[in-house]
Every structure is written in structure tokens, then in C-alpha cells.
């Protein structure tokens, strides 16, 4: 078994920043970092301030999250480079807005698995995997008008970042899809917290993901927590930010205990660290 050790000074900076955010006193307001009209990378988040009165704003025919005067757009890892387009309505007329998608050199990660069926499943396992994948896709595409609370979006647990978002992954030398989440290594049994208020939409034991929980935070923002040793919520539960939803484990396709945390925006997996940076609580002195 090959030990994963992916150092990330950037990740440690984000971890310290999120830990500090939990110590802020006073009232909280949600700050959305200003990056409007800048280029974005595949797997990133583009934000745009639409003209006043714009409605039905969509990307690839999918509705988008609106926060105050801005929209947040999840860009897929497989997005073609160059110009991308948003569609919207203004005064009853169809309009478009374009933005640039530029390349990012994501790193590679080589993983050795002792259980070869986790690399090349048999036909019966493949049928199970396809069914589970279809169910998860439907959950990622859910959209409601629920507004995010102003407490921001926190990291679900503190630990060593063992695999960054976007890694090109190789299992036993075979190329697989890029890593669509953030892996946080921690001892088995470490509590995992909800990053924001949400509804629990899935609690199951999946082939690759092991014991899994899905949270729907509203407006197309959906998060997934995999490889748990125990799930402490049930489908349909409403959870608050900071509520414990499960415990770190090593179920499913893993090389050791850790949390695989995925963040999906308008149906596309995006970098969880980008979402934490964009949705930042800031201190306001009580009057």
C-alpha cells in the first residue's frame, strides 16, 4: 500500500484561515469576494454581477446561485478552454454574457490499491456502480430557492490535506477521472461537521464511496461526504452549520482513514477551498 503524502502550503493557509473564522465574535455577515469578470479555471467558480432586472440566468441551461447582487457559476473540470457563455433575460429579451476559461496545470497522483476489484470491478459490481452514479447525478442537479445563511461555509473537519481537488488520478497505473473533491486525512472516528445549514438527501453505503452522506444547502449547492465509519444523520433531516453528521472512516475505495469532501455548484464539482474563500463570514461590531 502506497502512503499518500501530498504537501500543500496553500491548503494549510486555508485551514488556518477557516479555523480563525470560528473565533470571530459579534454579528456575522456574508462577504462574497470580488472576482467579477475575471478569468476562471476548469473546476473553479465564476461570479458575475448581472444588470439590474436580469432574470432566468443559466449556464449550460442550468439555474445558478444568486447571492445578493451576484451569481456564482460552477465551472466543470472538463470545461473547454476559451469563451464560455451565460444566458439570461432582460426586459423580456434574451441576452448573453461571456467569460474566459483558462488552463490550470493540476498535479498528478498515483495510488496503489490492494483490492483490484476497486480498480477493475466485475460486471455485477459495474451494474451497481452505474445505478449509484445515476442516483448521485440526480441529487447534484437539485435546485431550490433556499438562501444560504450568513454564517459562511466552513471546512467540515481539520486535518492533513492528503489529496487536492483536480488531481489527475492513476489507480495501480491506470488513468481515472480527476479527483473531484478534497481529501482530509484524520483518525477513524473524528467528527465531521456540516459546513452550512442543509437538508440531508442521501445516507447510504456505496461501492466506491463507502458510507456516504449528501447535504443540499439550496440554490444548487450540494456537498458529499465519503468513506465514513458511521453516519449520524438520516435522510430528510435538517442540519445546522457545525452539526456533526458522521465520523471519519476508511470504507469504500480508500488507502486509509480520511474524508473525501465534494462540493457541487449547479451540478458541477468545484474546488471546496474556492467555495470557502468566496463565502467568508466577517465580523460586524454590535450596535
C-alpha positions in Angstrom: 0.0 0.0 0.0 1.4 3.3 -1.0 1.3 6.1 1.5 -0.2 9.3 0.2 1.5 12.5 1.3 0.7 15.5 -0.8 2.1 18.6 0.9 0.1 21.7 0.4 1.2 25.0 1.9 -1.8 26.6 0.2 -4.1 24.1 1.9 -2.6 24.8 5.3 -3.1 28.5 4.9 -6.8 27.9 4.1 -7.1 25.6 7.1 -5.7 28.3 9.4 -8.0 30.9 7.9 -11.1 28.8 8.4 -10.1 27.9 12.0 -9.7 31.6 12.8 -13.1 32.4 11.3 -14.7 30.2 14.0 -13.3 32.6 16.7 -15.0 35.7 15.3 -17.3 37.4 17.8 -20.2 39.7 17.2 -22.7 39.6 14.4 -21.8 37.9 11.1 -22.4 39.0 7.5 -21.6 37.0 4.4 -18.8 38.5 2.2 -18.6 37.4 -1.4 -15.0 38.0 -2.6 -15.0 40.4 -5.6 -13.7 38.5 -8.7 -16.4 39.5 -11.2 -15.4 39.4 -14.9 -12.1 37.7 -14.2 -10.9 34.5 -15.9 -11.7 31.3 -14.2 -10.2 27.8 -14.4 -12.0 24.4 -15.0 -13.3 23.3 -11.6 -13.4 26.9 -10.4 -16.2 29.3 -9.6 -17.0 32.3 -11.7 -19.0 35.2 -10.3 -20.8 37.9 -12.2 -22.9 40.9 -11.3 -25.8 40.8 -13.8 -27.5 44.0 -15.0 -30.4 45.1 -12.8 -33.6 43.3 -13.7 -31.9 40.3 -15.3 -33.8 37.0 -14.8 -33.5 33.3 -15.8 -29.7 33.4 -15.7 -28.4 30.0 -16.7 -25.1 28.2 -17.6 -25.4 25.1 -19.9 -29.2 25.5 -19.3 -28.8 25.1 -15.5 -30.0 27.6 -12.9 -27.4 29.4 -10.9 -26.9 30.5 -7.3 -27.7 34.2 -6.6 -26.1 35.9 -3.6 -27.2 39.5 -3.1 -26.3 41.2 -6.4 -24.1 38.4 -7.9 -24.4 35.0 -9.4 -22.0 32.1 -8.7 -21.2 29.7 -11.5 -19.7 26.3 -11.0 -17.4 25.5 -14.0 -16.9 21.8 -14.7 -13.4 20.2 -14.7 -14.0 19.2 -18.3 -14.9 22.7 -19.4 -13.3 23.6 -22.8 -10.8 26.5 -22.6 -11.7 29.8 -24.1 -15.0 31.7 -24.1 -18.0 30.3 -22.0 -21.4 31.8 -22.1 -24.2 32.6 -19.7 -27.8 33.1 -20.9 -30.4 35.4 -19.3 -33.5 37.5 -19.9 -33.6 41.3 -19.7 -36.7 43.3 -20.3 -38.2 40.2 -22.0 -35.3 39.9 -24.4 -32.7 37.0 -24.5 -29.2 38.2 -23.7 -25.8 36.5 -23.3 -22.7 37.2 -21.2 -19.3 35.7 -22.0 -16.3 35.0 -19.7 -12.9 33.3 -20.2 -11.9 29.9 -19.0 -8.1 29.5 -18.8 -5.9 26.4 -18.2 -4.7 25.2 -14.9 -1.9 22.6 -14.5 -3.4 20.3 -11.9 -1.0 17.8 -10.4 -0.9 14.0 -10.8 -1.5 11.4 -8.0 -0.6 7.7 -8.2 -2.4 5.4 -5.8 -1.8 1.7 -5.3 -4.8 -0.4 -4.2 -4.5 -3.9 -2.9 -8.2 -4.7 -3.7 -8.0 -5.0 -7.5 -11.8 -5.1 -7.9 -11.8 -1.5 -6.8 -9.8 -0.7 -10.0 -11.5 -3.2 -12.4 -14.9 -4.1 -11.0 -16.7 -7.3 -12.3 -19.9 -6.9 -14.4 -22.3 -7.2 -11.3 -20.3 -4.5 -9.5 -20.3 -2.3 -12.6 -24.2 -2.5 -12.7 -24.3 -1.4 -9.1 -21.8 1.4 -9.7 -23.9 2.7 -12.7 -27.1 2.7 -10.6 -25.4 4.6 -7.8 -23.8 7.1 -10.2 -27.2 7.9 -11.7 -28.7 8.4 -8.3 -25.9 10.8 -7.3 -26.2 12.8 -10.5 -29.9 13.5 -9.8 -29.0 14.7 -6.3 -26.3 17.0 -7.7 -28.8 18.6 -10.1 -31.3 19.5 -7.4 -32.1 23.2 -7.1 -34.2 25.2 -4.6 -34.5 28.9 -3.8 -33.2 28.4 -0.2 -30.9 31.2 0.8 -27.5 30.4 2.4 -27.3 31.7 6.0 -24.8 34.4 6.8 -22.5 32.2 8.8 -20.4 31.4 5.7 -19.1 28.0 4.6 -16.7 26.2 6.9 -14.4 23.2 6.5 -16.0 20.1 7.9 -13.0 19.0 9.9 -9.4 19.9 10.5 -6.7 17.5 9.4 -3.9 16.9 6.8 -4.9 17.6 3.2 -3.9 14.3 1.6 -5.3 15.0 -1.9 -6.2 18.2 -3.5 -9.1 18.9 -5.9 -8.3 18.4 -9.6 -5.5 15.8 -9.2 -5.1 13.6 -12.3 -5.5 10.2 -10.7 -3.9 6.9 -11.5 -5.0 3.7 -9.7 -2.5 0.9 -10.0 -1.1 2.7 -13.0 -4.5 3.1 -14.8 -5.7 6.7 -15.5 -9.1 7.6 -13.9 -11.2 10.7 -13.7 -9.6 13.8 -12.0 -10.1 14.0 -8.2 -13.4 15.8 -7.8 -13.1 16.6 -4.1 -10.8 17.4 -1.2 -9.3 14.6 0.9 -8.7 15.4 4.6 -6.8 12.7 6.5 -7.8 12.2 10.1 -8.1 9.3 12.6 -11.1 7.0 12.4 -13.9 8.3 14.4 -13.1 12.0 14.0 -16.3 14.0 13.9 -17.4 15.6 10.6 -19.4 18.8 10.7 -21.9 20.4 8.3 -20.2 23.4 6.6 -23.6 25.2 6.4 -27.3 24.6 7.1 -28.7 21.9 4.8 -31.2 19.1 4.2 -29.8 15.5 4.3 -30.7 14.0 0.9 -28.8 10.7 1.0 -27.4 8.3 3.6 -26.1 5.1 2.0 -23.2 2.7 1.7 -21.9 3.0 -1.9 -19.4 0.8 -3.8 -16.6 3.4 -4.3 -17.6 6.0 -1.7 -18.3 3.7 1.2 -20.6 5.1 3.8 -21.8 8.4 2.4 -23.9 11.5 3.3 -25.2 14.1 0.9 -26.3 17.6 2.0 -28.4 20.0 0.0 -27.7 23.6 1.0 -30.0 25.2 -1.6 -29.6 27.0 -4.9 -27.7 24.2 -6.5 -25.0 23.9 -3.7 -24.7 20.2 -2.7 -21.9 18.6 -0.7 -20.9 15.0 -0.3 -19.0 13.2 2.5 -17.5 9.8 1.8 -15.7 6.8 3.4 -17.3 7.4 6.8 -17.1 4.9 9.6 -20.6 6.0 10.8 -23.4 8.2 9.6 -25.1 10.2 12.3 -28.0 11.7 10.3 -30.9 10.2 8.4 -32.4 11.2 5.0 -34.8 14.1 5.4 -33.0 15.6 8.4 -32.4 19.4 8.6 -28.9 20.1 9.9 -27.3 23.3 11.1 -23.8 24.6 10.5 -21.4 22.8 12.7 -23.7 19.9 13.5 -21.9 16.5 13.4 -23.2 14.4 10.5 -20.8 11.5 10.6 -17.4 10.1 11.6 -14.2 9.7 9.6 -13.6 6.1 8.4 -12.0 4.0 5.6 -15.0 2.5 3.8 -15.2 2.1 0.1 -12.2 2.7 -2.2 -9.5 4.0 0.1 -5.9 3.6 1.3 -6.5 4.8 4.8 -9.0 6.7 7.0 -9.9 10.1 5.6 -12.8 12.3 4.5 -13.5 12.8 0.8 -15.4 16.0 0.6 -17.0 17.1 -2.6 -18.7 20.5 -3.3 -21.1 20.8 -6.3 -22.4 24.0 -7.7 -25.1 24.0 -10.4 -24.4 20.3 -10.9 -20.6 20.6 -11.4 -17.9 19.6 -8.8 -15.8 22.6 -7.9 -12.8 23.2 -5.6 -14.1 23.2 -2.0 -11.3 25.6 -1.0 -12.6 28.1 -3.6 -16.1 27.9 -2.1 -14.8 28.5 1.4 -12.9 31.5 0.2 -15.8 33.0 -1.6 -18.4 32.6 1.2 -16.5 34.2 4.1 -18.1 35.4 7.3 -16.8 38.8 8.5 -17.2 40.5 11.9 -19.6 43.3 12.5 -19.4 45.2 15.8 -22.7 45.0 17.7 -24.5 48.4 17.9 
